[in-house]
Amino acid sequence: MTIFRTADFGLTAFAICEGARLIEISRDEPRRAVFILEGDLDEQELKEKFWNGGTVEVAKFIEAQREVKKRLFSDAF
């Protein structure tokens, strides 16, 4: 399993659609969240795919965004 970090919300949702799991959200900086993901994905390949027009199912992407937002704004996380 590879663990990688990103502050990019869209990349985080895309990674979840590609099989990664959001394991933590770091809030070390007051105005910026860093998403910590785990998965069997190569981080560089994932980023290249995302930035070069990679596609995922729209419904899956929207659901991933909702889940990330829910966890981001949850007091319990």
SULKA-V865111 format. One record per residue. N is the residue number from 0. RES is the residue in one small letter. PSI is psi in degrees with one decimal (* if undefined). NEAR is the number of other C-alpha atoms within 8 Angstrom. Layout:
N & RES & PSI & NEAR
N & RES & PSI & NEAR
This chain:
0 & m & 135.5 & 6
1 & t & 139.2 & 9
2 & i & 130.2 & 8
3 & f & 160.3 & 8
4 & r & 145.4 & 8
5 & t & 149.0 & 10
6 & a & 1.0 & 9
7 & d & 113.8 & 8
8 & f & -45.8 & 9
9 & g & -42.7 & 7
10 & l & -37.3 & 10
11 & t & -47.8 & 14
12 & a & -41.2 & 12
13 & f & -44.4 & 12
14 & a & -39.6 & 11
15 & i & -41.7 & 11
16 & c & -28.9 & 11
17 & e & 3.2 & 7
18 & g & -1.8 & 9
19 & a & 162.2 & 12
20 & r & 130.1 & 9
21 & l & 115.3 & 12
22 & i & -21.2 & 7
23 & e & 153.7 & 7
24 & i & 117.1 & 11
25 & s & 131.9 & 8
26 & r & 44.8 & 8
27 & d & -30.5 & 6
28 & e & 136.0 & 6
29 & p & -29.6 & 6
30 & r & 14.3 & 4
31 & r & 132.2 & 8
32 & a & 143.0 & 11
33 & v & 123.9 & 11
34 & f & 129.1 & 14
35 & i & 119.8 & 13
36 & l & 155.3 & 13
37 & e & 139.9 & 12
38 & g & 175.6 & 10
39 & d & 34.1 & 8
40 & l & 145.9 & 10
41 & d & 120.9 & 7
42 & e & -44.7 & 8
43 & q & -43.0 & 6
44 & e & -40.1 & 8
45 & l & -46.4 & 10
46 & k & -42.8 & 9
47 & e & -43.0 & 8
48 & k & -44.6 & 9
49 & f & -50.1 & 11
50 & w & -13.2 & 7
51 & n & 27.4 & 6
52 & g & 26.6 & 6
53 & g & 149.0 & 7
54 & t & 146.4 & 5
55 & v & 167.4 & 9
56 & e & 133.5 & 6
57 & v & -47.4 & 6
58 & a & -39.0 & 6
59 & k & -40.6 & 9
60 & f & -43.9 & 12
61 & i & -42.0 & 8
62 & e & -39.9 & 8
63 & a & -41.1 & 12
64 & q & -44.4 & 11
65 & r & -43.3 & 8
66 & e & -42.7 & 8
67 & v & -45.0 & 11
68 & k & -43.1 & 8
69 & k & -44.7 & 8
70 & r & -33.7 & 8
71 & l & -40.7 & 8
72 & f & 5.8 & 6
73 & s & 133.5 & 7
74 & d & -25.3 & 4
75 & a & -21.7 & 3
76 & f & * & 6
